[in-house]
């Protein structure tokens, strides 16, 4: 299969990054890449699905990853996996000899190794410039579930109609389960048994970079985990604080100790992001040095500064994100910048994942969440038209139409976009500019 045919198949199956921002995968196939990376670093604490999937489907995933390497003419494919995932590594070693261009890179158990820029440096020694793309250094990164979805599309013609989701935290039986896209979060949580706290809040994604979710929110192509926590948990309290309060606390408490900058993963890779300088300027409303605010574009929002580094419990990441979003709204773009040299001290300022879990009060939730591959019955699904970076898909069905699982219900728009498929058999109940609701008969 040539690269054009491969791209078309991947696009028609609606494959996007199964996590993060959901970048359409067909657009990542680029012949400028000399190295492809398979990301199995599980960036966030408590997430387990990528290592689990790679362990049980090593041959399928590696054969597809090898095909991607060959299709772009890359010299090598590197599987970045944490050394502590011993069962996954054993499964890889059983089959990797069949794919001569593939190799395993064992990584330390630190956060945020799964961040694309950090992963590229750890696996290749190459620095991505601030605000730059991985392809500029000849690298393309795919995560494990994305490659598995490509395998399903190539070998079975199965589009992306479901998602693996880890359900952890205050639930009776933590697990990783496959669910139809559009399933309400509360129905996914029910697969893990009873909720074991009286007043629970939901975090969608990991504990560091996740967002609050509502029980009726739908699972999308990028939903990796649902974390159920008590409403008085330290993470929930910190994430619930208002911006005004956070800014006032910064003005009264920040002592400019510089710990947020010292432990910043992007700063340690030579990027001009210095949270302590931002906190000084923002808290004191000092706008003389505008570069401090423009450099917020280079923050990756990993949360190390506010969830781990700051001894005062301040929120540099939250405030940086707010300023960055306001600048974008006003049409301001990221400034041109080059990465500085990687300092020798970088190796000694990495954040141990286990220590991070303890600091966040999550150690008790780091328990097995077995992978369950059976199909989950649901009465209806609410499928968003925009589950990816780029233009939302355009509906091609109407209320009252019957659908079959895997049928295209919204076609790709012009430019960067992918189609959306029905995740269950049923009848279309509602079509809006944002979503399509399908009810099972």
C-alpha positions as CSV (number, residue, x, y, z in Angstrom):
1,X,0.0,0.0,0.0
2,X,1.5,3.4,-1.0
3,X,1.3,6.4,1.3
4,X,-1.6,8.0,-0.6
5,X,-3.8,4.9,-0.2
6,X,-2.8,4.6,3.4
7,X,-3.7,8.2,4.1
8,X,-7.1,7.8,2.5
9,X,-7.9,4.6,4.5
10,X,-6.9,6.2,7.7
11,X,-8.9,9.3,7.0
12,X,-12.0,7.4,5.9
13,X,-11.9,5.4,9.1
14,X,-12.0,8.6,11.1
15,X,-8.7,7.8,13.0
16,X,-7.3,10.7,15.1
17,X,-4.9,10.8,18.0
18,X,-6.6,8.7,20.7
19,X,-5.7,11.2,23.4
20,X,-4.6,14.8,23.6
21,X,-6.1,17.1,21.0
22,X,-7.1,14.5,18.5
23,X,-4.9,15.4,15.6
24,X,-6.1,13.6,12.4
25,X,-3.7,10.7,11.9
26,X,-3.7,10.8,8.1
27,X,-2.1,14.3,8.2
28,X,0.8,12.9,10.3
29,X,2.1,10.6,7.6
30,X,4.9,12.7,6.2
31,X,7.9,11.6,4.1
32,X,10.1,14.1,5.8
33,X,10.1,11.9,8.9
34,X,13.2,9.7,9.4
35,X,12.0,8.4,12.8
36,X,8.6,7.4,14.0
37,X,7.8,7.1,17.7
38,X,5.2,4.9,19.4
39,X,4.2,6.6,22.6
40,X,3.6,4.1,25.4
41,X,4.8,6.4,28.2
42,X,1.3,6.8,29.8
43,X,2.1,10.5,30.5
44,X,-0.5,10.9,33.3
45,X,-0.5,9.1,36.7
46,X,-3.1,6.3,37.0
47,X,-3.6,5.9,33.2
48,X,-3.1,2.3,32.1
49,X,-4.9,1.6,28.8
50,X,-1.9,2.0,26.5
51,X,0.4,-0.4,28.3
52,X,-2.5,-2.8,28.6
53,X,-3.5,-2.7,24.9
54,X,0.1,-3.0,23.8
55,X,0.6,-6.0,26.0
56,X,-2.4,-7.9,24.6
57,X,-2.1,-6.7,21.0
58,X,1.7,-6.4,20.5
59,X,1.8,-8.2,17.1
60,X,-1.1,-6.2,15.6
61,X,0.3,-2.9,16.8
62,X,3.9,-3.5,15.9
63,X,3.0,-4.8,12.4
64,X,1.0,-1.7,11.8
65,X,3.6,0.6,13.2
66,X,6.2,-1.1,11.0
67,X,3.9,-0.4,8.0
68,X,3.8,3.3,8.9
69,X,7.6,3.4,9.2
70,X,7.9,1.8,5.7
71,X,5.2,3.9,4.1
72,X,7.0,7.2,4.9
73,X,10.5,5.8,4.2
74,X,11.7,6.3,7.8
75,X,14.9,4.7,8.9
76,X,13.6,3.6,12.3
77,X,10.6,3.2,14.5
78,X,11.1,3.6,18.3
79,X,8.7,2.3,20.9
80,X,9.0,4.5,24.0
81,X,7.8,2.6,27.0
82,X,8.5,3.0,30.7
83,X,10.9,0.3,32.1
84,X,8.4,-0.4,34.9
85,X,5.9,-1.8,32.4
86,X,7.6,-5.2,32.5
87,X,4.7,-7.3,31.1
88,X,4.3,-4.9,28.2
89,X,8.0,-5.0,27.4
90,X,8.0,-8.8,27.6
91,X,5.2,-8.9,25.0
92,X,7.1,-6.6,22.8
93,X,10.3,-8.6,22.9
94,X,8.3,-11.7,21.9
95,X,7.5,-10.3,18.5
96,X,9.8,-7.3,17.7
97,X,12.4,-9.5,16.0
98,X,10.0,-9.8,13.1
99,X,10.3,-6.1,12.4
100,X,13.9,-5.1,11.8
101,X,13.4,-1.4,11.8
102,X,11.7,-1.3,15.2
103,X,13.5,-0.9,18.5
104,X,12.5,-0.5,22.1
105,X,13.5,2.5,24.2
106,X,13.0,2.0,27.9
107,X,12.1,5.2,29.8
108,X,12.3,6.3,33.4
109,X,9.1,6.5,35.5
110,X,9.0,10.3,35.5
111,X,6.4,12.9,34.6
112,X,5.7,14.1,31.9
113,X,7.7,11.6,29.8
114,X,4.6,11.2,27.5
115,X,4.7,14.8,26.5
116,X,5.6,14.8,22.8
117,X,8.5,17.2,23.1
118,X,9.9,15.4,26.1
119,X,9.4,12.0,24.5
120,X,11.2,13.0,21.4
121,X,14.2,14.3,23.3
122,X,14.3,11.2,25.5
123,X,14.2,8.8,22.5
124,X,16.2,10.7,19.9
125,X,18.1,13.4,21.7
126,X,16.5,16.0,19.3
127,X,15.1,19.3,20.5
128,X,11.8,20.6,19.1
129,X,12.0,24.4,18.9
130,X,9.6,26.3,21.1
131,X,6.2,26.3,19.5
132,X,7.5,24.0,16.7
133,X,6.3,20.7,15.2
134,X,7.9,17.4,15.6
135,X,8.3,16.9,11.9
136,X,10.7,19.8,11.9
137,X,13.2,17.5,13.5
138,X,12.3,14.6,11.3
139,X,10.0,12.8,13.9
140,X,6.3,11.8,13.9
141,X,4.7,10.5,17.1
142,X,1.7,8.1,17.4
143,X,0.2,6.7,20.5
144,X,-0.6,3.0,21.0
145,X,-4.4,3.1,20.7
146,X,-4.1,5.3,17.5
147,X,-2.0,2.7,15.8
148,X,-4.4,-0.1,17.0
149,X,-7.2,1.8,15.4
150,X,-5.3,2.1,12.1
151,X,-4.8,-1.7,12.3
152,X,-8.5,-2.3,12.7
153,X,-9.2,0.0,9.8
154,X,-6.7,-1.6,7.5
155,X,-7.5,-5.3,8.4
156,X,-11.2,-5.2,9.1
157,X,-12.5,-2.0,7.6
158,X,-13.6,-1.0,11.1
159,X,-13.8,2.8,11.6
160,X,-13.4,4.4,15.0
161,X,-16.7,3.7,16.7
162,X,-15.6,3.0,20.2
163,X,-12.9,3.9,22.8
164,X,-11.0,2.3,25.6
165,X,-11.4,4.2,28.8
166,X,-9.8,3.6,32.2
167,X,-12.2,4.2,35.2
168,X,-10.3,4.7,38.4
169,X,-10.5,6.4,41.8
170,X,-13.5,6.1,44.0
171,X,-15.2,3.1,42.3
172,X,-15.8,-0.4,43.4
173,X,-13.9,-2.2,40.6
174,X,-11.5,0.0,38.7
175,X,-11.2,-1.2,35.1
176,X,-10.4,-0.3,31.5
177,X,-13.4,-0.9,29.2
178,X,-14.3,-0.5,25.6
179,X,-17.4,1.7,25.0
180,X,-19.3,3.1,22.0
181,X,-18.4,6.7,21.2
182,X,-21.0,9.0,22.6
183,X,-21.7,6.9,25.7
184,X,-22.5,9.1,28.8
185,X,-19.7,9.1,31.4
186,X,-22.1,7.9,34.1
187,X,-22.8,4.8,32.1
188,X,-19.1,4.1,31.7
189,X,-18.6,4.5,35.4
190,X,-21.4,2.1,36.1
191,X,-19.3,-0.6,34.5
192,X,-16.9,-0.2,37.4
193,X,-19.5,-0.9,40.1
194,X,-20.7,1.4,42.8
195,X,-19.1,4.8,43.4
196,X,-17.5,4.6,46.8
197,X,-17.8,8.2,47.9
198,X,-20.9,10.2,48.8
199,X,-20.2,13.4,46.8
200,X,-18.1,12.6,43.7
201,X,-16.5,14.9,41.1
202,X,-15.3,13.6,37.7
203,X,-12.1,14.4,36.0
204,X,-11.9,13.4,32.4
205,X,-8.3,12.6,31.4
206,X,-5.5,12.4,33.8
207,X,-5.2,14.1,37.2
208,X,-2.6,16.6,36.0
209,X,-4.1,17.8,32.7
210,X,-7.7,16.6,32.9
211,X,-10.8,18.7,33.1
212,X,-14.0,18.5,35.1
213,X,-16.7,16.4,33.4
214,X,-20.5,16.0,34.0
215,X,-22.2,12.7,34.3
216,X,-24.0,13.2,30.9
217,X,-20.9,14.2,29.0
218,X,-20.2,11.8,26.1
219,X,-17.1,9.7,25.5
220,X,-15.1,11.0,22.5
221,X,-12.2,9.7,20.5
222,X,-9.8,11.4,22.9
223,X,-11.3,10.3,26.2
224,X,-8.6,8.1,27.9
225,X,-9.8,8.0,31.5
226,X,-12.5,9.0,34.0
227,X,-11.1,9.7,37.5
228,X,-13.8,9.7,40.2
229,X,-12.8,11.7,43.3
230,X,-14.4,13.0,46.5
231,X,-15.4,16.7,46.1
232,X,-13.1,17.6,49.0
233,X,-10.0,16.0,47.5
234,X,-7.0,18.3,47.2
235,X,-7.1,18.1,43.4
236,X,-10.7,19.0,43.2
237,X,-10.3,21.9,45.6
238,X,-7.3,23.3,43.7
239,X,-9.0,23.0,40.3
240,X,-12.2,24.7,41.7
241,X,-10.5,27.8,42.9
242,X,-11.5,31.0,41.0
243,X,-8.9,32.9,38.9
244,X,-9.5,36.0,40.9
245,X,-8.6,34.2,44.1
246,X,-5.5,32.5,42.5
247,X,-4.3,35.9,41.3
248,X,-4.7,37.5,44.7
249,X,-2.9,34.6,46.4
250,X,0.0,35.0,43.9
251,X,0.2,38.7,44.7
252,X,0.3,38.1,48.5
253,X,2.2,34.8,48.8
254,X,4.6,34.2,45.8
255,X,8.2,34.6,47.2
256,X,9.9,34.1,43.8
257,X,11.7,31.0,45.0
258,X,11.8,29.9,41.3
259,X,10.9,26.3,42.0
260,X,8.2,26.4,39.3
261,X,10.8,27.3,36.7
262,X,13.5,25.0,38.1
263,X,11.2,22.0,37.6
264,X,9.5,23.1,34.4
265,X,10.0,20.3,31.8
266,X,9.9,22.7,28.8
267,X,12.3,25.1,30.5
268,X,14.7,22.2,31.1
269,X,14.7,21.6,27.3
270,X,15.8,25.2,26.6
271,X,12.4,26.7,26.0
272,X,11.9,30.4,27.1
273,X,9.2,29.7,29.6
274,X,9.8,30.9,33.1
275,X,6.7,30.7,35.3
276,X,8.3,32.6,38.2
277,X,8.8,35.7,36.1
278,X,5.2,35.4,34.8
279,X,3.9,35.1,38.4
280,X,5.8,38.2,39.4
281,X,4.5,40.3,36.4
282,X,0.9,39.0,36.5
283,X,0.5,39.3,40.3
284,X,1.8,42.9,40.3
285,X,0.1,43.9,37.1
286,X,3.5,44.8,35.7
287,X,3.3,44.9,31.9
288,X,6.6,46.5,31.1
289,X,8.2,43.3,29.9
290,X,5.7,42.0,27.4
291,X,7.9,39.1,26.5
292,X,7.1,37.4,29.8
293,X,3.4,37.2,28.7
294,X,4.2,36.2,25.1
295,X,6.3,33.3,26.4
296,X,3.2,31.8,27.9
297,X,2.6,30.3,24.4
298,X,5.4,27.9,25.1
299,X,3.8,26.4,28.2
300,X,2.6,22.8,27.6
301,X,0.2,22.9,30.6
302,X,1.7,19.8,32.2
303,X,0.9,21.2,35.7
304,X,4.2,20.4,37.3
305,X,4.6,24.0,38.5
306,X,1.3,24.1,40.4
307,X,0.7,20.5,41.3
308,X,4.2,19.6,42.4
309,X,6.8,22.4,42.5
310,X,5.2,25.3,44.3
311,X,5.7,25.1,48.1
312,X,2.9,27.7,48.5
313,X,0.3,25.8,46.5
314,X,-0.1,28.6,43.9
315,X,-1.4,28.1,40.4
316,X,1.1,29.2,37.7
317,X,-0.2,26.8,35.1
318,X,-3.9,28.0,35.6
319,X,-3.0,31.6,35.3
320,X,-0.6,31.1,32.4
321,X,-3.4,29.2,30.5
322,X,-5.8,32.1,31.1
323,X,-3.4,34.7,29.8
324,X,-2.4,32.5,26.9
325,X,-6.1,32.0,25.9
326,X,-6.8,35.7,26.2
327,X,-3.8,36.6,23.9
328,X,-5.1,34.0,21.3
329,X,-8.6,35.5,21.5
330,X,-7.1,38.9,20.7
331,X,-5.3,37.5,17.7
332,X,-1.8,37.5,19.2
333,X,0.4,34.7,17.9
334,X,3.3,32.9,19.5
335,X,6.7,34.7,19.0
336,X,9.5,33.2,17.0
337,X,12.0,31.5,19.4
338,X,14.9,29.1,19.4
339,X,15.6,26.5,22.0
340,X,18.6,27.1,24.2
341,X,21.1,24.4,25.2
342,X,19.8,21.5,27.4
343,X,21.4,22.1,30.8
344,X,23.3,19.4,32.6
345,X,21.0,19.6,35.6
346,X,18.0,18.5,33.7
347,X,18.5,14.8,34.6
348,X,18.3,15.6,38.3
349,X,15.2,17.7,38.1
350,X,12.8,15.2,36.7
351,X,9.6,14.5,38.7
352,X,9.3,10.8,39.9
353,X,5.8,9.6,39.1
354,X,5.3,7.7,42.4
355,X,6.3,10.8,44.3
356,X,3.9,12.9,42.3
357,X,1.1,10.4,43.0
358,X,1.8,10.7,46.7
359,X,1.9,14.5,46.6
360,X,-1.5,14.6,44.9
361,X,-3.0,12.1,47.3
362,X,-3.5,9.5,44.6
363,X,-1.4,6.5,45.8
364,X,-4.4,4.7,47.1
365,X,-6.0,4.7,43.6
366,X,-2.9,3.3,41.8
367,X,-4.4,-0.2,41.7
368,X,-5.0,-2.7,38.8
369,X,-7.7,-1.7,36.4
370,X,-8.0,-4.8,34.2
371,X,-8.7,-4.4,30.5
372,X,-12.2,-5.7,29.5
373,X,-12.7,-5.9,25.7
374,X,-16.4,-7.0,25.6
375,X,-18.9,-4.7,23.9
376,X,-21.0,-2.5,26.3
377,X,-24.7,-2.2,25.6
378,X,-26.1,1.4,25.7
379,X,-29.6,2.8,25.0
380,X,-28.4,5.9,23.2
381,X,-25.3,7.8,22.2
382,X,-24.6,11.5,21.7
383,X,-21.8,11.8,19.2
384,X,-20.0,15.2,18.8
385,X,-19.2,16.4,15.3
386,X,-15.9,17.8,16.5
387,X,-13.7,15.2,18.2
388,X,-10.5,16.3,16.5
389,X,-8.4,19.3,15.7
390,X,-9.6,20.9,12.5
391,X,-13.0,21.5,10.9
392,X,-16.0,19.7,12.4
393,X,-17.6,16.9,10.4
394,X,-20.7,17.8,8.4
395,X,-23.9,15.7,9.1
396,X,-25.3,13.6,6.3
397,X,-28.2,12.0,8.2
398,X,-31.5,13.4,9.5
399,X,-33.8,12.8,12.4
400,X,-35.7,9.6,11.8
401,X,-33.0,7.9,9.7
402,X,-31.9,4.4,10.6
403,X,-28.2,3.8,11.1
404,X,-25.9,0.9,11.4
405,X,-22.7,0.7,13.5
406,X,-19.8,1.9,11.4
407,X,-22.0,4.0,9.0
408,X,-20.8,7.5,8.1
409,X,-23.2,9.9,9.8
410,X,-21.1,13.1,9.2
411,X,-18.6,13.5,6.4
412,X,-15.2,15.2,6.6
413,X,-15.3,19.0,6.0
414,X,-12.8,20.7,3.7
415,X,-9.3,21.1,5.0
416,X,-8.1,19.2,8.1
417,X,-11.0,17.0,9.1
418,X,-12.3,13.4,9.4
419,X,-15.7,11.8,9.1
420,X,-17.7,10.6,12.1
421,X,-19.4,7.2,12.2
422,X,-22.4,5.7,14.0
423,X,-21.3,3.8,17.1
424,X,-24.5,1.8,17.5
425,X,-27.3,0.5,15.4
426,X,-30.4,2.6,15.9
427,X,-32.5,5.6,14.8
428,X,-31.3,9.2,14.6
429,X,-33.2,11.2,17.2
430,X,-31.5,14.6,16.8
431,X,-29.1,16.4,14.5
432,X,-27.6,19.8,15.4
433,X,-24.5,21.7,14.3
434,X,-22.6,20.2,17.3
435,X,-23.8,16.6,17.7
436,X,-25.9,13.7,16.5
437,X,-28.0,11.6,18.9
438,X,-28.8,8.0,18.1
439,X,-31.2,5.8,20.1
440,X,-31.0,2.0,20.0
441,X,-34.3,0.5,18.8
